[in-house]
Amino acid sequence: KLAAPLAVACAPSRSGSRGAGDATGQGAGAAGGGGPLAGGARGAAMNIFRLCGDMLHVASIMLLLYKLHKNKSCIGISCRTQEIYAIVFLLRYVDLCWSFISVYNSVMKSMFIISTFYLVWIMRRQPPVATTYDREKDNFKYELYLLPGAAVLGVLTAHEFTPTEIMWTTSIWLESVAIVPQLVLLQQMREVENLTSDFVGAMGGYRVFYLVNWIYRYMDDGHIRWVGWIGGIVQTLLYLDFFYYYLRSKVSGSKLNLSSEQAIV
């Protein structure tokens, strides 16, 4: 089976059953396949689809860091999307304080937290990049439209009514819509530079691999984690319109061009 070669490094524990990157809790480190399962603790081995998804997520962060340092500009990048991801990772990976699953798991979780806060700091505080940040265009009020809903759903849909489970479930719902400020910002731009579109494309690509991962896991062991599935599907649907124009630009060899009538969201 595809999972077999990767299973040992990512073996889960009941207290640390969340992964490090994905909205389903199955991401980088693949520590346990979406949180506690109804039948008790049940591990989910890593598989090639999850690994590819994790690596695309890492690649998206590396692309963004490269863009900021190379161009000394954050034009076209939503700092508010990165702020949402910072909240997501803090909520989801609080178990780093007391749980060790594997070196891979801990390193990836720590990398996501540190790199995301670093990105926010560069765009908000470090010149010359910070001087290019357009606060007027990057103005989607996630604290009003996204955070409250995610918090309510986190309480209502948590598998167990415990602080860590509520935080983890909230992080799933919040990540499912984290890309919205970025898509709204792109919609305001006529032409999107290649590094920016590649960054968003890599983020969407890792979602595609996780969809394949869910199908594979369901066929392999019947695993279903409804909160993660619904959140992941919502997140993937938000990318569909972007993917159409992104792939079209790659085929034509031109920059991603968005006319005013080509609504992404």
Number of C-alpha atoms within 10 A of each C-alpha: 6 13 17 11 12 15 17 12 17 23 19 28 17 17 15 20 26 30 28 29 28 27 30 31 27 28 28 28 29 34 31 30 27 28 27 21 17 10 6 8 15 17 21 21 23 29 20 15 21 27 21 18 27 26 17 21 24 20 17 23 21 13 17 19 18 13 19 21 13 9 12 18 19 25 23 24 26 26 24 23 22 22 17 22 23 22 18 25 24 18 20 26 25 15 18 15 7 8 15 14 23 16 12 16 26 20 13 19 24 17 16 22 18 13 17 22 17 15 21 20 15 22 25 17 13 13 13 16 19 19 15 15 22 17 12 7 15 21 14 19 11 18 11 9 10 19 19 14 14 21 17 13 17 23 18 14 16 18 17 14 12 11 12 16 20 22 21 29 32 27 29 30 29 27 26 25 22 25 22 22 24 19 22 18 21 28 22 16 17 11 16 20 14 15 18 20 22 20 22 23 18 20 22 24 20 26 24 18 19 26 18 14 21 23 14 17 20 13 10 12 9 10 17 15 17 12 22 23 18 16 20 24 16 15 23 20 14 19 22 14 14 24 17 11 18 22 13 15 16 13 9 9 9 13 17 24 18 19 12 11 7 12 14 20 15
